[in-house]
């Protein structure tokens, strides 16, 4: 059962990371279009700023679970590096499962509620002259946060269950 959970979490993280990578291309294309429209044709867009901040926010959140899976988040470990692998695994596992997983699960639920409320009310971005609907943005944030919470759960289980030689319990796909 645990191995199925770990595999599902890893695959979701990888899939959302692929979407985040595609969002980088959307961000680049929209910025290039805005520059050409503004400086070549003298016709700036109404939507480029909104697409930029929304896609940037979404791509960071969608990619966060994969970054955690690859253990690429910045970590200050000058003290924990001195500890035995067994103690580090226990600290990581407990921190992931007792602290981070509940926090990110709660954030995902709040973001999901915000997305649902925005969908029901037809909420738009009022600062922007384009006034895009906000529920797709909030929904993507909720999905990314939920995937991060799931990956935190998986990494916490890995940290607690890992044989005590480093990196031996990582699942490669």
Z-matrix of the N, CA and C atoms (Angstrom, degrees):
N
C 1 1.456
C 2 1.525 1 111.16
N 3 1.362 2 114.48 1 -44.17
C 4 1.455 3 118.50 2 -178.96
C 5 1.526 4 110.36 3 -63.66
N 6 1.335 5 116.23 4 -40.48
C 7 1.455 6 119.03 5 -179.29
C 8 1.526 7 111.69 6 -65.78
N 9 1.333 8 117.91 7 -33.52
C 10 1.469 9 120.84 8 175.73
C 11 1.523 10 109.88 9 -65.36
N 12 1.328 11 117.18 10 -44.58
C 13 1.465 12 121.46 11 178.08
C 14 1.521 13 110.83 12 -59.50
N 15 1.328 14 116.88 13 -44.13
C 16 1.461 15 120.58 14 -179.63
C 17 1.524 16 110.96 15 -64.05
N 18 1.322 17 116.37 16 -42.77
C 19 1.464 18 120.47 17 179.70
C 20 1.522 19 111.30 18 -65.47
N 21 1.324 20 117.24 19 -43.80
C 22 1.471 21 121.00 20 178.94
C 23 1.521 22 110.20 21 -62.47
N 24 1.324 23 117.18 22 -45.84
C 25 1.469 24 120.71 23 179.33
C 26 1.520 25 110.62 24 -59.74
N 27 1.324 26 117.22 25 -44.40
C 28 1.463 27 121.05 26 -179.41
C 29 1.522 28 111.85 27 -64.93
N 30 1.318 29 116.88 28 -40.09
C 31 1.473 30 119.71 29 -179.76
C 32 1.521 31 111.66 30 -69.54
N 33 1.321 32 117.15 31 -39.56
C 34 1.470 33 120.09 32 176.38
C 35 1.521 34 109.47 33 -62.35
N 36 1.323 35 116.75 34 -44.52
C 37 1.464 36 120.71 35 179.28
C 38 1.523 37 111.10 36 -60.03
N 39 1.323 38 116.65 37 -44.37
C 40 1.468 39 120.54 38 179.47
C 41 1.521 40 111.65 39 -64.65
N 42 1.326 41 117.04 40 -42.11
C 43 1.464 42 120.48 41 179.22
C 44 1.517 43 112.46 42 -64.18
N 45 1.328 44 116.54 43 -44.61
C 46 1.465 45 119.45 44 178.89
C 47 1.522 46 111.08 45 -67.78
N 48 1.325 47 116.77 46 -31.75
C 49 1.457 48 119.73 47 175.98
C 50 1.529 49 110.96 48 -64.77
N 51 1.318 50 117.26 49 -38.19
C 52 1.470 51 120.50 50 176.76
C 53 1.527 52 110.49 51 -63.29
N 54 1.325 53 116.60 52 -39.72
C 55 1.466 54 120.26 53 176.50
C 56 1.527 55 109.93 54 -64.30
N 57 1.330 56 117.09 55 -41.31
C 58 1.468 57 120.91 56 178.69
C 59 1.526 58 110.65 57 -61.73
N 60 1.316 59 116.65 58 -39.18
C 61 1.460 60 119.85 59 177.83
C 62 1.523 61 110.95 60 -63.97
N 63 1.318 62 117.11 61 -39.42
C 64 1.464 63 120.38 62 176.83
C 65 1.525 64 110.47 63 -65.69
N 66 1.319 65 116.62 64 -33.99
C 67 1.466 66 119.86 65 179.66
C 68 1.525 67 111.42 66 -65.73
N 69 1.327 68 116.76 67 -29.41
C 70 1.464 69 119.62 68 175.47
C 71 1.525 70 109.23 69 -61.90
N 72 1.325 71 116.58 70 -41.34
C 73 1.466 72 120.04 71 178.44
C 74 1.527 73 111.12 72 -64.85
N 75 1.323 74 117.04 73 -39.59
C 76 1.467 75 120.81 74 176.67
C 77 1.521 76 110.14 75 -62.85
N 78 1.311 77 116.56 76 -42.69
C 79 1.461 78 121.33 77 178.85
C 80 1.527 79 110.95 78 -61.79
N 81 1.317 80 117.05 79 -47.01
C 82 1.462 81 120.97 80 179.34
C 83 1.522 82 110.69 81 -62.35
N 84 1.328 83 117.18 82 -46.07
C 85 1.467 84 120.64 83 -179.23
C 86 1.526 85 111.55 84 -62.33
N 87 1.317 86 117.40 85 -42.26
C 88 1.468 87 119.21 86 -179.35
C 89 1.522 88 111.19 87 -67.29
N 90 1.320 89 117.65 88 -37.04
C 91 1.467 90 120.17 89 179.06
C 92 1.529 91 110.86 90 -70.02
N 93 1.334 92 116.67 91 -40.20
C 94 1.467 93 119.28 92 176.55
C 95 1.524 94 111.09 93 -62.87
N 96 1.328 95 115.94 94 -43.43
C 97 1.458 96 119.94 95 178.26
C 98 1.527 97 110.57 96 -60.22
N 99 1.331 98 116.73 97 -43.86
C 100 1.464 99 120.92 98 -179.99
C 101 1.524 100 111.36 99 -61.74
N 102 1.325 101 117.22 100 -43.56
C 103 1.469 102 120.55 101 -179.68
C 104 1.521 103 110.54 102 -63.24
N 105 1.329 104 117.17 103 -45.98
C 106 1.469 105 120.35 104 179.74
C 107 1.526 106 110.39 105 -65.48
N 108 1.328 107 116.98 106 -46.15
C 109 1.468 108 120.07 107 -179.59
C 110 1.524 109 110.89 108 -60.92
N 111 1.312 110 117.53 109 -41.65
C 112 1.463 111 121.37 110 -176.09
C 113 1.525 112 112.04 111 -74.08
N 114 1.335 113 117.31 112 -49.35
C 115 1.460 114 119.93 113 -170.05
C 116 1.521 115 114.44 114 -95.26
N 117 1.314 116 118.56 115 -22.08
C 118 1.463 117 120.28 116 177.83
C 119 1.523 118 110.48 117 -94.53
N 120 1.342 119 116.63 118 -45.00
C 121 1.456 120 120.38 119 -175.61
C 122 1.523 121 113.58 120 -103.39
N 123 1.317 122 118.08 121 -5.12
C 124 1.463 123 121.10 122 179.86
C 125 1.519 124 113.25 123 63.69
N 126 1.326 125 117.18 124 28.66
C 127 1.466 126 121.46 125 -177.51
C 128 1.527 127 109.74 126 -132.26
N 129 1.325 128 117.37 127 80.56
C 130 1.469 129 118.87 128 -179.82
C 131 1.525 130 111.60 129 -64.62
N 132 1.302 131 115.13 130 154.75
C 133 1.463 132 120.30 131 -179.55
C 134 1.520 133 110.53 132 -87.23
N 135 1.321 134 115.48 133 159.26
C 136 1.459 135 120.95 134 173.80
C 137 1.526 136 111.37 135 -86.29
N 138 1.314 137 117.44 136 -20.51
C 139 1.450 138 121.89 137 -167.13
C 140 1.520 139 115.50 138 -104.57
N 141 1.317 140 119.76 139 -13.40
C 142 1.471 141 120.99 140 -170.89
C 143 1.530 142 112.92 141 -61.93
N 144 1.318 143 117.44 142 -42.06
C 145 1.465 144 119.44 143 -179.77
C 146 1.523 145 110.71 144 -62.65
N 147 1.328 146 116.81 145 -44.43
C 148 1.466 147 120.63 146 -179.53
C 149 1.523 148 111.48 147 -64.25
N 150 1.317 149 116.87 148 -43.13
C 151 1.465 150 120.26 149 177.67
C 152 1.527 151 109.78 150 -62.07
N 153 1.328 152 116.93 151 -39.10
C 154 1.466 153 120.43 152 -178.59
C 155 1.523 154 111.72 153 -64.80
N 156 1.335 155 117.41 154 -50.61
C 157 1.470 156 116.70 155 -176.11
C 158 1.524 157 111.76 156 -72.99
N 159 1.321 158 117.28 157 -33.79
C 160 1.463 159 118.38 158 179.20
C 161 1.524 160 111.28 159 -70.33
N 162 1.317 161 117.31 160 -45.76
C 163 1.465 162 118.91 161 -178.68
C 164 1.526 163 111.12 162 -68.16
N 165 1.326 164 117.98 163 -35.16
C 166 1.461 165 119.82 164 177.10
C 167 1.527 166 110.75 165 -64.12
N 168 1.322 167 116.89 166 -47.23
C 169 1.464 168 120.12 167 178.28
C 170 1.512 169 112.31 168 -60.37
N 171 1.315 170 116.14 169 -44.32
C 172 1.464 171 120.52 170 -178.23
C 173 1.527 172 110.97 171 -67.38
N 174 1.323 173 118.12 172 -43.43
C 175 1.462 174 118.24 173 -176.89
C 176 1.523 175 111.46 174 -66.32
N 177 1.314 176 118.27 175 -33.66
C 178 1.462 177 119.50 176 176.61
C 179 1.523 178 111.25 177 -66.87
N 180 1.319 179 117.11 178 -43.62
C 181 1.466 180 119.96 179 -178.13
C 182 1.530 181 110.66 180 -71.03
N 183 1.330 182 117.82 181 -40.18
C 184 1.468 183 119.73 182 179.69
C 185 1.527 184 112.02 183 -67.15
N 186 1.315 185 117.59 184 -30.22
C 187 1.461 186 120.62 185 -179.98
C 188 1.517 187 114.54 186 -85.27
N 189 1.323 188 118.05 187 -11.75
C 190 1.469 189 121.39 188 -173.56
C 191 1.528 190 112.96 189 -62.78
N 192 1.319 191 118.00 190 -38.45
C 193 1.468 192 120.38 191 -178.74
C 194 1.527 193 111.04 192 -65.64
N 195 1.319 194 117.09 193 -40.69
C 196 1.466 195 120.18 194 178.61
C 197 1.525 196 110.66 195 -66.75
N 198 1.312 197 116.76 196 -38.50
C 199 1.462 198 120.00 197 177.69
C 200 1.532 199 109.91 198 -62.29
N 201 1.319 200 116.89 199 -41.21
C 202 1.467 201 120.22 200 175.98
C 203 1.524 202 110.50 201 -63.73
N 204 1.307 203 116.60 202 -42.92
C 205 1.469 204 121.12 203 179.95
C 206 1.524 205 111.04 204 -58.89
N 207 1.326 206 116.47 205 -37.99
C 208 1.466 207 121.25 206 -179.82
C 209 1.529 208 112.33 207 -86.69
N 210 1.335 209 117.07 208 3.79
C 211 1.464 210 123.05 209 -179.57
C 212 1.526 211 110.91 210 55.27
N 213 1.333 212 116.22 211 44.16
C 214 1.459 213 121.28 212 -176.22
C 215 1.522 214 113.41 213 -107.27
N 216 1.328 215 118.20 214 1.25
C 217 1.459 216 119.61 215 174.80
C 218 1.527 217 108.87 216 -67.50
N 219 1.310 218 116.47 217 149.85
C 220 1.459 219 120.74 218 176.95
C 221 1.522 220 108.18 219 -66.01
N 222 1.300 221 115.24 220 133.34
C 223 1.464 222 120.56 221 -177.01
C 224 1.526 223 108.27 222 -137.39
N 225 1.302 224 116.20 223 129.79
C 226 1.460 225 120.84 224 175.70
C 227 1.523 226 106.25 225 -92.51
N 228 1.318 227 115.97 226 104.27
C 229 1.462 228 119.43 227 -170.95
C 230 1.523 229 113.75 228 -125.82
N 231 1.325 230 117.39 229 24.74
C 232 1.455 231 118.14 230 -177.55
C 233 1.530 232 112.30 231 -64.24
N 234 1.329 233 117.50 232 -28.42
C 235 1.466 234 119.67 233 176.16
C 236 1.524 235 111.55 234 -86.05
N 237 1.327 236 116.17 235 -45.01
C 238 1.465 237 118.20 236 -177.26
C 239 1.522 238 111.97 237 -68.09
N 240 1.329 239 118.03 238 -24.08
C 241 1.462 240 120.59 239 177.89
C 242 1.526 241 111.50 240 -65.34
N 243 1.317 242 116.67 241 -21.68
C 244 1.462 243 120.93 242 179.21
C 245 1.527 244 112.38 243 -80.87
N 246 1.329 245 116.35 244 -15.10
C 247 1.461 246 121.12 245 -176.61
C 248 1.526 247 110.84 246 -83.87
N 249 1.316 248 117.39 247 155.83
C 250 1.468 249 120.13 248 174.65
C 251 1.537 250 110.70 249 -63.70
N 252 1.316 251 116.38 250 154.07
C 253 1.469 252 121.44 251 -177.58
C 254 1.525 253 111.62 252 -57.28
N 255 1.319 254 117.14 253 -37.23
C 256 1.471 255 120.76 254 -179.74
C 257 1.530 256 110.70 255 -62.21
N 258 1.318 257 117.63 256 -43.09
C 259 1.467 258 121.85 257 -179.78
C 260 1.529 259 110.11 258 -69.27
N 261 1.337 260 116.61 259 -42.90
C 262 1.473 261 119.85 260 177.14
C 263 1.517 262 110.68 261 -59.00
N 264 1.330 263 117.13 262 -43.66
C 265 1.465 264 120.79 263 178.78
C 266 1.514 265 112.19 264 -61.54
N 267 1.320 266 116.22 265 -41.66
C 268 1.469 267 119.90 266 179.10
C 269 1.524 268 111.06 267 -66.16
N 270 1.327 269 116.89 268 -43.29
C 271 1.472 270 120.32 269 179.13
C 272 1.523 271 110.09 270 -63.67
N 273 1.336 272 116.77 271 -47.59
C 274 1.469 273 120.21 272 179.04
C 275 1.523 274 110.94 273 -60.47
N 276 1.317 275 116.51 274 -47.70
C 277 1.463 276 120.17 275 -178.60
C 278 1.513 277 112.45 276 -59.90
N 279 1.315 278 116.29 277 -46.45
C 280 1.467 279 119.51 278 179.61
C 281 1.526 280 111.72 279 -67.31
N 282 1.328 281 117.40 280 -39.71
C 283 1.469 282 119.69 281 178.33
C 284 1.526 283 110.52 282 -63.90
N 285 1.326 284 116.68 283 -43.23
C 286 1.462 285 119.86 284 179.10
C 287 1.524 286 111.42 285 -64.29
N 288 1.337 287 116.21 286 -48.89
C 289 1.465 288 120.08 287 -172.72
C 290 1.525 289 113.48 288 -79.11
N 291 1.316 290 118.18 289 -36.53
C 292 1.464 291 120.31 290 -174.59
C 293 1.521 292 113.50 291 -92.91
N 294 1.324 293 117.43 292 -23.71
C 295 1.467 294 119.67 293 -175.78
C 296 1.532 295 111.30 294 -115.18
N 297 1.326 296 116.62 295 -62.45
C 298 1.465 297 119.80 296 -171.61
C 299 1.522 298 113.78 297 -69.92
N 300 1.318 299 118.23 298 -43.18
C 301 1.467 300 120.05 299 -178.52
C 302 1.530 301 112.04 300 -60.28
N 303 1.332 302 119.56 301 -47.90
C 304 1.472 303 118.32 302 177.17
C 305 1.529 304 113.29 303 -62.60
N 306 1.332 305 117.13 304 -38.57
C 307 1.467 306 119.91 305 -179.55
C 308 1.523 307 110.61 306 -64.27
N 309 1.326 308 117.41 307 -48.61
C 310 1.462 309 119.39 308 -177.18
C 311 1.521 310 112.20 309 -73.46
N 312 1.317 311 117.84 310 -28.58
C 313 1.467 312 119.95 311 172.43
C 314 1.522 313 109.66 312 -64.15
N 315 1.318 314 116.59 313 -45.04
C 316 1.467 315 121.48 314 178.29
C 317 1.530 316 110.51 315 -61.33
N 318 1.341 317 117.45 316 -44.40
C 319 1.468 318 120.43 317 178.06
C 320 1.529 319 111.42 318 -61.91
N 321 1.332 320 117.17 319 -39.22
C 322 1.468 321 120.63 320 178.20
C 323 1.519 322 110.94 321 -64.31
N 324 1.325 323 117.31 322 -41.49
C 325 1.470 324 121.12 323 178.29
C 326 1.526 325 110.13 324 -63.81
N 327 1.317 326 117.05 325 -45.76
C 328 1.471 327 120.88 326 179.21
C 329 1.530 328 110.15 327 -61.15
N 330 1.328 329 117.15 328 -44.19
C 331 1.467 330 120.40 329 178.76
C 332 1.525 331 110.79 330 -64.31
N 333 1.331 332 117.12 331 -39.11
C 334 1.464 333 120.23 332 176.99
C 335 1.518 334 112.09 333 -63.97
N 336 1.324 335 116.49 334 -41.28
C 337 1.470 336 119.91 335 176.70
C 338 1.523 337 110.75 336 -64.06
N 339 1.321 338 116.12 337 -39.77
C 340 1.467 339 120.13 338 178.97
C 341 1.527 340 110.28 339 -64.79
N 342 1.323 341 116.55 340 -41.08
C 343 1.465 342 120.53 341 178.30
C 344 1.525 343 110.63 342 -63.49
N 345 1.326 344 117.29 343 -43.75
C 346 1.459 345 121.18 344 -179.79
C 347 1.523 346 110.99 345 -63.20
N 348 1.330 347 115.96 346 -43.41
C 349 1.466 348 120.33 347 179.09
C 350 1.538 349 110.65 348 -64.05
N 351 1.326 350 116.65 349 -40.31
C 352 1.463 351 120.45 350 178.09
C 353 1.528 352 110.88 351 -65.38
N 354 1.334 353 116.91 352 -36.60
C 355 1.459 354 120.97 353 177.31
C 356 1.524 355 110.75 354 -65.86
N 357 1.332 356 115.86 355 -46.33
C 358 1.465 357 120.29 356 -178.52
C 359 1.525 358 112.63 357 -63.89
N 360 1.317 359 116.60 358 -37.63
C 361 1.471 360 120.26 359 -175.46
C 362 1.520 361 113.05 360 -93.76
N 363 1.329 362 117.23 361 -8.94
C 364 1.459 363 119.58 362 -176.89
C 365 1.519 364 112.20 363 69.44
N 366 1.334 365 116.74 364 32.19
C 367 1.468 366 121.71 365 -177.14
C 368 1.525 367 111.27 366 -55.91
N 369 1.322 368 114.93 367 134.75
C 370 1.459 369 121.78 368 175.67
C 371 1.525 370 108.75 369 -122.67
N 372 1.320 371 115.78 370 162.25
C 373 1.462 372 121.76 371 175.79
C 374 1.523 373 107.46 372 -76.09
N 375 1.321 374 116.87 373 112.13
C 376 1.465 375 120.93 374 -173.94
C 377 1.519 376 113.54 375 -81.50
N 378 1.317 377 118.17 376 -18.26
C 379 1.459 378 121.00 377 -179.41
C 380 1.525 379 110.20 378 -76.05
N 381 1.299 380 116.75 379 -29.43
C 382 1.456 381 122.72 380 -174.70
C 383 1.526 382 111.76 381 -87.13
N 384 1.334 383 117.11 382 139.57
C 385 1.470 384 118.67 383 173.51
C 386 1.530 385 112.29 384 -68.92
N 387 1.316 386 117.71 385 -21.75
C 388 1.458 387 122.11 386 177.87
C 389 1.522 388 110.55 387 -74.64
N 390 1.326 389 117.80 388 -33.73
C 391 1.467 390 125.15 389 178.41
C 392 1.530 391 112.86 390 54.88
N 393 1.351 392 117.25 391 60.28
C 394 1.468 393 119.06 392 179.17
C 395 1.525 394 111.29 393 -71.71
N 396 1.318 395 115.18 394 153.04
C 397 1.463 396 120.57 395 172.52
C 398 1.530 397 108.70 396 -63.91
N 399 1.318 398 115.89 397 141.70
C 400 1.462 399 120.14 398 -175.56
C 401 1.525 400 113.89 399 -95.41
N 402 1.339 401 118.68 400 -19.06
C 403 1.458 402 118.93 401 -174.78
C 404 1.531 403 114.06 402 -62.93
N 405 1.336 404 121.01 403 -34.18
C 406 1.468 405 117.34 404 177.17
C 407 1.539 406 112.08 405 -64.35
N 408 1.318 407 115.87 406 -38.78
C 409 1.463 408 121.02 407 177.86
C 410 1.524 409 110.71 408 -63.72
N 411 1.317 410 116.99 409 -50.38
C 412 1.464 411 121.03 410 179.49
C 413 1.531 412 111.47 411 -62.90
N 414 1.328 413 116.74 412 -37.60
C 415 1.472 414 120.15 413 178.87
C 416 1.523 415 111.30 414 -63.86
N 417 1.320 416 116.16 415 -43.11
C 418 1.465 417 119.69 416 178.65
C 419 1.527 418 110.87 417 -63.46
N 420 1.326 419 116.60 418 -39.24
C 421 1.465 420 119.61 419 176.48
C 422 1.526 421 110.75 420 -63.14
N 423 1.331 422 116.90 421 -42.53
C 424 1.469 423 120.64 422 179.60
C 425 1.527 424 110.85 423 -63.16
N 426 1.317 425 117.41 424 -42.37
C 427 1.466 426 121.38 425 179.06
C 428 1.527 427 110.32 426 -63.32
N 429 1.327 428 116.52 427 -45.60
C 430 1.462 429 120.05 428 178.94
C 431 1.518 430 112.66 429 -62.44
N 432 1.329 431 116.83 430 -41.72
C 433 1.467 432 120.35 431 178.67
C 434 1.526 433 111.36 432 -67.32
N 435 1.328 434 116.95 433 -38.11
C 436 1.469 435 120.07 434 177.32
C 437 1.532 436 110.52 435 -65.09
N 438 1.320 437 116.61 436 -41.38
C 439 1.467 438 119.81 437 177.84
C 440 1.526 439 110.69 438 -64.93
N 441 1.319 440 116.40 439 -38.27
C 442 1.464 441 119.47 440 177.45
C 443 1.527 442 110.61 441 -65.16
N 444 1.327 443 117.40 442 -41.94
C 445 1.471 444 120.45 443 177.35
C 446 1.531 445 110.67 444 -61.29
N 447 1.332 446 116.95 445 -41.89
C 448 1.467 447 120.77 446 178.39
C 449 1.530 448 110.96 447 -64.66
N 450 1.328 449 116.47 448 -41.21
C 451 1.465 450 119.64 449 179.11
C 452 1.530 451 110.77 450 -68.52
N 453 1.328 452 117.59 451 -35.14
C 454 1.469 453 120.82 452 175.17
C 455 1.525 454 109.79 453 -61.95
N 456 1.327 455 116.74 454 -42.93
C 457 1.466 456 120.89 455 176.32
C 458 1.527 457 110.43 456 -58.67
N 459 1.327 458 116.07 457 -47.14
C 460 1.466 459 120.52 458 -179.55
C 461 1.524 460 111.30 459 -62.35
N 462 1.322 461 117.06 460 -44.59
C 463 1.465 462 119.77 461 -179.10
C 464 1.523 463 111.37 462 -68.43
N 465 1.325 464 117.30 463 -34.00
C 466 1.460 465 120.34 464 175.50
C 467 1.517 466 111.48 465 -63.78
N 468 1.331 467 116.37 466 -43.82
C 469 1.468 468 120.11 467 177.13
C 470 1.521 469 111.01 468 -64.29
N 471 1.324 470 116.62 469 -40.74
C 472 1.469 471 120.17 470 177.45
C 473 1.526 472 110.78 471 -61.43
N 474 1.324 473 115.77 472 -44.29
C 475 1.469 474 119.53 473 -177.54
C 476 1.525 475 111.29 474 -63.04
N 477 1.328 476 116.79 475 -38.57
C 478 1.466 477 119.76 476 -179.64
C 479 1.524 478 112.69 477 -76.10
N 480 1.328 479 117.10 478 -32.19
C 481 1.461 480 120.92 479 -173.71
C 482 1.521 481 113.94 480 -96.95
N 483 1.313 482 117.07 481 -8.93
C 484 1.461 483 120.11 482 -172.73
C 485 1.516 484 111.87 483 -66.07
N 486 1.327 485 116.31 484 139.45
C 487 1.459 486 118.22 485 166.22
C 488 1.528 487 107.25 486 -57.26
N 489 1.254 488 118.51 487 152.30
C 490 1.454 489 120.46 488 -166.97
C 491 1.517 490 115.76 489 -84.58
N 492 1.328 491 118.18 490 20.83
C 493 1.453 492 119.17 491 165.70
C 494 1.520 493 106.38 492 -101.98
N 495 1.297 494 117.87 493 131.98
C 496 1.459 495 123.09 494 -168.67
C 497 1.522 496 112.37 495 -59.49
N 498 1.321 497 115.58 496 144.87
C 499 1.469 498 125.75 497 174.04
C 500 1.527 499 114.07 498 65.67
N 501 1.319 500 119.94 499 11.14
C 502 1.458 501 119.83 500 -176.26
C 503 1.524 502 112.74 501 -82.09
N 504 1.328 503 117.97 502 -13.32
C 505 1.454 504 120.39 503 -176.58
C 506 1.523 505 111.96 504 -106.63
N 507 1.334 506 117.40 505 7.81
C 508 1.460 507 120.55 506 178.58
C 509 1.520 508 109.08 507 -70.61
N 510 1.323 509 115.74 508 137.36
C 511 1.459 510 120.76 509 177.60
C 512 1.517 511 107.73 510 -94.38
N 513 1.299 512 116.90 511 121.84
C 514 1.456 513 121.53 512 179.27
C 515 1.522 514 108.97 513 -95.60
N 516 1.326 515 116.16 514 134.94
C 517 1.466 516 119.77 515 177.15
C 518 1.498 517 110.15 516 -124.17
